[in-house]
């Protein structure tokens, strides 16, 4: 497997136990730390108070509150530029415009390969470093 340059810490918001396991397995060969939470308010709290440099959200957890969660993340200086990727169980075309306005960086739809997921995380985190303002 190609070695990817991943963020130091990824915060994962997902309720599905299998999804959390899959993400952990995908990232276990990297030096990346993965922290999983199940509630939107816990995700926002940990993102703002912690050192996560990337956020992965699953639509199984955020079906109704993803826009609110994104707006809350973007309201804090610390998480304003943190890359956020949503993993979707189906295409979200109707919601895409409002998600973009709320601050989403990228969406991917399951199923996807491990290589595609890692490449997307790497690309998004590197491109974010170019626009982040410290």
N, C-alpha and C positions, 0 to 999 in steps of 0.2 A: 504494500500500500504506500502511496506517495505521502510523504510527511507534509502536513499542512501547517501553516503559521496561523494558529488560532489565538483568540483572546485569552488572557490569563484566567479569567473567571466568567462563566456563563450562568446566568440565572434562568431557570426553566420554570415556566408556569404551565402546569398540566395536571389534570386529575387522573387521566388514564395511566394505570400502573405499567402497562405494556409499553406505552409511549415513553415514559420516563426511563424504563429499562433500556429500550432501544437507543435513546439519545445518550445514555450513559455508556453503553457498549460502543457506540460510534465514536465517542470522545475519549475512551479509556486509554488509547495508545498515545494520546497527546499529553502535554503537561498541563492541560487546561483543567481547572477545578469546576465541577458542575454542582450547583445547588438547586434543588427542586422544591417548589412550593405549590400549594393547591388552591389558595384563595387569592383573588385579585388584590385585596387590601394588604395581604402579606407580601405579595410581589412588589407592590409600590413601596411599602415600608422597607423591605430589604434592599431594594434597588437604591433608594435614597440614602439609607444609613450604611450600606455596605460598599464593597469595592468591585461589583460586577461590571465588566466592560462590554457585555453583550447580553441581550435578553431574547429568549425564545419563548413564544406563547403558542399554546395549542388551542384551537377553536373549541375543543371539548370542555375547556374551562371557561372560556370567554365568549360563548355564543351571544350572550345579550349585553355584556359589559365591556367588550374590547375597546370601543371608542372612548368610553369613560376612563378606562385604565390607561390608554395611550395619552389622553389629555392630562391626566394626573401626572404621569411620568414626564411629559414635556413641560409641565408647569414648574418643575424644580430645576434649578440651574445644574445640579449635579447629574441629572438624567436627561437633560434637554437634547444632548447629542449622542446618547448611548444608542447604538444600533438595536433595532427591534425587528425581529422576523417572526411572522405568524405562520405556523404549520396548519394547513386547512385540510379537512376531510373531503371537501368538495370545492369547486371554483366559487369565488365570492364576487363575481362581477358586479352585482347590484350594489354591494356595500363598498366597493373599492374606492370610489371617489371620496366618500365620507371617511374611510380609513386613512387615505392619503392626507386629508385635511387634519385628521387627528394626530398624525405623526408617524404612521407606519413607514418602514423603510423597504420591506420586501415581504411578499407572501409566497409560499410554496405549497403545492397540493400533494397530499399523499396519494398513491405510493411514490416514493422517490428513492433513489439509491443513496447509499452511505456516501459515496464519492460526491454526488450532487449536493447533499446537505453540507458536507465539510467544505466544498468549494464555495458554496454560497455564504457560509459563515465567514470564511477567510476573506473573500472578496468584499463583502459588506463591511467587515471590521476594518480592513485596510483602507477602503475608500472613505470611511467615516473619519479616520485619523487625519485625512487631508483637509476635511472641512471643520473639524472640531476646533473650537476656540477656547483656550485656557485662560 
